[in-house]
Amino acid sequence: MSATAAADRARGRVGAVGPADPPELGPVPEVGPDGVPVAADAFLTHLAVEKGRSELTLRAYRQDLRRYAGFLARRGLDVDDVTEA
């Protein structure tokens, strides 16, 4: 770990990346036109068709899934890399 990363970690900035620590990026997940991963689109369709969820609920889920996909992408991961804890 570089001195910069160690200092950031000591300050509580665990996810901070400095010039000495370039991010390692993995494969970019396939996303649809709305920025939601294609894998999540099937889930959203299920919620709409099978569960009858409202448009506002679907919009909230879509936004959450888009943010989660971005969180994973910044760490070089995609949804297929996630496992149950």
Order of alpha helices (4+ residues) and beta strands (2+ residues): alpha-alpha-alpha
